[in-house]
Amino acid sequence: MHGAKYDPTVPIYGQKVIGVRNGVLEMHGKKRANDRVWTELGATATKADTEITLAEAVDWAVGETIVIASSDFEGRNAEKRTITEVAGTTDAPILKFATALKYTHYGVIETHEGTSFNLRAEVGLLTRNIKYRGDPQTSATN
C-alpha cells in the first residue's frame, strides 16, 4: 500500500490498490473464539438506552463497533455504536455503549393465532481484525 495515488503504470487505480484478475483473494485474520458476527436482540432496546441484550453468546469485546439494524418501517434507523463494556451472562451478553440510542429496536418474538413472528432486530459486528494501511509518509496526501 505504498506509492502515488495516480501512476501511469496503473492509470485507473493508482499504486494503492489490491486487485485480483481471474483468481481468488482470501484474507484470514486472527481466529476468534466464536465466529458469530451476526445475532439478534434478546430484549427490546428503547430510545435513550445505552445498552442492549443479545439473544445468544458472542465473543465481541470492548472497543469493537457494532450495528443495530432498524426494526421499524424506516430502514435508515440502523445505528452504529462502539462497545464500552460487556456484562450479563455468557448466553445473553449485555453490550454497553457511551452514546444513547436514537431509536427503539424491537427484540421480541410475537405469536398471533398460533403463528410466531420474529421481530428481533439484527445486531452485527462491524470490526474486523484485518487492516490494510498505506505508508504514513504519503498516505495523507495520496
N, C-alpha and C positions, 0 to 999 in steps of 0.2 A: 504494500500500500504506500509506495514511495514514488515520487515523481511529480510532474506537472499535470494539472487538470486537462490542459489541451496539448496534444502532442501530434505531430504529423504522422508518426508511425502507427498510432491508433487514433485516427481522426474523429471518430464518432464518440468514443467513450473516454479518451484520455488514458493515462497510465494507471490511475487509481480505480481499477475495475477487477472484478472477479467474473470470468466468463467461461462457459463450457459450451463446446460445439460438438454434437454427435457423441455425447458422453453423459456421465452422471457425476454430480458433485455431492459428496456426502460430508457432513460436518458432525463430529462427535465431540461433545463436551464431557465434563465430569459427570459420572454416573450418579444419579440421585437415589436415595433410599426408596423413594416412592415416585414412580414415573408419571403420576397423575398431574396433568396440567389443567384439567377442567373438572369442575364439580358443580354442585348446586347449593343454594342456601338451605340451611336446616331449619331456619325460622325467618319470619318476615323482618326486614330491616326498614325502619321508618325514617322519614326525612329528619335530619338533625342527629341521627345516631352516629357514633364514632367507632362502632364495632359491628361485625357480622358473625353469625354462627354458620358453620359449614355442615353439610349433610354427611360428609364422610372424611376419613383421615387423609391428610396431605402432609408433605414434608416442607411446606413453604416456610420461609424464615423472615425475620426482621430485616428491613431494608429492601425486600423484593417488592415488585409492583404487580398489582392485580387489576382486573377489570370486572365490574359487576354489570351484567347485561341488563338492559331495560326489561321490565316485566309488565309494562302498560302499553297503551296504544301508540305512544310516541317512542319510536325506536332510537331516537337521539338521546334518550335519558340514561344511557350507559355511563358509568363513572369509573375513572381510574383512581386508585389510591395506593399509597406506599404503606406497607405493614410496619407498625411501630412496636407491636407486641403480639405474641401468640400465647393464648391462655386456653382454659377449658380442658376437656378430656381429649384423649387421643382420637376417639371415634367421632367427636363433634367439636373440632377446634374452633376457638373464637379468635378472629383476627381483628386487631385494633389498629386504628389509624388516627392521625392528628386532625385531619380535615373532615368535618361533618358531611354526611350525605346530603345531597340536594333533592333527592327523590326517594320515594318509597319503593322498595324492591320486595316482591312477594316471595315467600318461602314456604308455601303450603301446598298440600295435595287435597283437593276438594272432591267430594263424592256427591253426585246427583243422580237419583233414580238408579242406583247400582253401578254407575259408571264413574271411574276415578279420573280426575283431570289434574295433571301435574302442572302447577302454576309457579313452580320454584324458578327463580332467576338463576341463570348460569353464572359461575364465577370462574375466571380464567387467570392463570399465572402468565404474566407478560415477560417477566425476567427470564433471560436465558444466560447460560454460562459460557457462551462463545462470543468473543468480541473481536472484531477486526478494526484496527486503528491505523490511521496514517502516521507518518513521521511528525513529530512536534514542530520541526523547523518550518515546514512548508504547508502543513495541513490547514492552518488558519486562513491562508490566502488562496489555497487551491481546493 
